[in-house]
Amino acid sequence: MTDEEIQQILDDYNICYVVGNLPSSSKAFTFCHGDRYLVVVSEQCSSTQQRLSLVHELKHIIKGHFQGGFEEVEILEKEAKQ
């Protein structure tokens, strides 16, 4: 995904993206509030891993994983990794 494609997705889906201090066990997480999203990526990750983690979180948003329940987290994770 190019920088331009990522920026377009951020704009289209009303996503705020930040790099922050997360526990070492977390690479990234997404918080959804209504139609807005906050994606936080760990500052402890390399820039390559930060980008991969951002794209992974964007896939969750694009695929609508925040619109339903979280009963099948393993399935949602597998789908986002594809």
Buried (B, 14 or more C-beta within 10 A) or exposed (E): EEEEEBEEBBEEBEBEBEBEEBEEEEBBBBEBEEEEBBBBBBEBBEEEBBBBBBBBBBBBBEEEBBEEEEEEEEEBEEEBEE
